[in-house]
C-alpha cells in the first residue's frame, strides 16, 4: 500500500488533503489518498497513479517526500495486514475532484478529523504532517477498529 499526504499553506495554517472513502476497505472513513501497489510498480509510481485516480491531481516523482512506513497488523483478520509506504508532497498540478472512490477535502493539519478516521492516525500522522519520518507497527484489537498497540521502530 501507499499513501500520499498533499500539503498546502493557507493564511489559517497548513492544510492536508484527505478523502472520505466511498467504497471498499475503510468505506465511510476519512483516509489518506493512496492504495495498492500493482505488480511491476514502485511505491512512488503507485502513489502517483493512485493520487491521480482518486483526486485527478498530478504529482511528479521529484515532488514526493519519503515519510516512512506503517505496518498494520489485524490479528482477527490477518488478510487485512498491510505494509504502507508514506509520502508527502507540497507541489502538484490540478484541483482535487471527487472520484468513485474518494471525496477529497482539505483539513487543518493541526486539527485532523480523527473521530472520522481510523483510530491509528493519532499514533503517526501528526509526525508525518510536521515533516518527520515514521516507521511504526500498529496492531489493532480484535474489533479491527481500535488500536491495541503502536510501536515505533526508529531509534
C-alpha positions in Angstrom: 0.0 0.0 0.0 1.0 3.6 -0.4 -0.4 6.9 0.9 0.3 10.5 0.0 -0.5 13.5 2.1 -0.7 16.6 -0.1 0.0 19.7 2.0 -0.6 23.4 1.3 -0.1 26.6 3.3 -3.1 28.9 3.9 -3.5 32.0 5.9 -5.0 29.8 8.7 -2.1 27.4 8.6 -1.1 24.2 6.9 -3.8 22.0 5.4 -3.7 18.4 4.3 -5.8 16.7 1.6 -7.7 13.7 2.9 -10.7 11.9 1.5 -13.9 10.3 2.6 -13.7 6.7 1.3 -16.8 5.8 -0.8 -16.0 2.1 -1.4 -14.1 -0.9 -0.2 -11.8 -1.1 2.8 -12.4 1.8 5.1 -15.7 2.9 3.5 -17.1 5.9 5.3 -13.9 6.9 6.9 -11.6 9.9 6.2 -8.4 8.4 4.9 -5.1 9.4 3.2 -5.0 9.4 -0.6 -3.5 6.2 -2.0 -3.9 2.5 -2.5 -2.4 -0.7 -3.7 0.9 -1.2 -5.5 0.3 -3.0 -8.7 2.7 -5.7 -9.9 5.8 -4.1 -11.5 5.2 -0.7 -9.9 7.4 1.1 -7.5 5.8 2.6 -4.4 6.3 6.1 -5.9 4.7 5.0 -9.2 1.8 3.5 -7.3 1.1 6.6 -5.2 1.3 8.9 -8.2 -1.2 6.7 -10.0 -3.5 6.4 -7.0 -3.4 10.2 -6.3 -4.5 10.8 -9.9 -7.2 8.1 -10.0 -8.7 9.2 -6.7 -8.4 13.0 -6.9 -7.4 14.0 -10.5 -4.2 15.6 -9.2 -0.9 15.0 -10.9 2.2 14.6 -8.7 5.7 14.3 -10.1 8.2 11.8 -8.6 10.6 14.6 -7.6 7.9 16.3 -5.6 7.3 13.2 -3.3 9.0 13.2 0.1 9.5 9.8 1.8 7.7 10.0 5.1 8.4 6.4 6.2 6.2 3.4 6.7 3.4 1.9 8.8 2.8 -1.8 9.2 -0.8 -2.6 10.1 -1.5 -5.8 11.9 -5.1 -7.2 12.3 -4.8 -10.3 14.5 -8.5 -11.0 14.0 -8.3 -10.6 10.2 -4.7 -11.4 9.1 -5.7 -11.0 5.4 -6.0 -7.2 6.2 -2.4 -6.9 7.4 -0.5 -4.4 5.2 2.7 -2.6 4.8 2.1 1.1 3.8 4.7 3.4 2.4 4.0 7.1 3.2 4.8 10.2 1.2 4.1 13.9 1.4 4.1 16.5 -1.3 3.7 20.3 -1.4 3.6 20.5 -5.2 1.1 19.1 -7.7 -0.9 20.0 -10.8 -4.7 20.5 -10.9 -7.6 20.9 -8.4 -8.9 18.0 -6.3 -12.1 16.4 -7.7 -14.3 13.6 -6.5 -13.9 10.1 -7.9 -15.9 6.9 -7.5 -13.6 6.0 -4.6 -12.9 9.3 -2.7 -14.5 12.6 -1.8 -11.4 14.8 -1.3 -11.4 17.6 1.3 -8.8 19.9 2.8 -8.4 19.8 6.6 -6.2 21.8 9.0 -3.1 19.7 9.7 -3.3 20.6 13.4 -7.0 19.7 13.7 -7.4 16.4 11.9 -10.9 14.8 11.9 -9.7 11.9 14.0 -13.3 11.0 15.1 -13.9 10.0 11.4 -10.6 8.4 10.7 -9.0 5.0 11.6 -8.0 5.2 15.2 -4.3 4.7 14.4 -4.0 8.1 12.7 -3.2 9.8 16.0 -0.2 7.5 16.5 1.8 8.5 13.5 0.1 11.0 11.2 0.9 14.2 13.1 4.7 13.4 12.9 4.3 12.9 9.1 2.4 16.2 8.6 5.1 18.0 10.6 7.7 16.8 8.1 9.0 13.9 10.1 9.5 10.3 9.2 8.0 7.3 10.9 8.5 3.5 11.0 5.6 2.2 13.1 3.9 -1.1 13.7 0.2 -0.6 14.6 -1.6 -3.7 16.0 -5.4 -3.5 16.1 -7.7 -5.0 18.7 -10.0 -7.9 17.7 -12.7 -5.3 16.8 -10.5 -4.3 13.9 -11.2 -0.7 14.8 -9.3 0.3 17.9 -5.6 0.2 18.4 -4.1 -2.5 20.7 -0.6 -1.2 20.4 1.6 1.2 18.4 5.4 0.7 18.3 8.0 2.9 16.7 10.9 1.0 15.2 13.0 4.1 14.9 15.8 4.6 17.4 
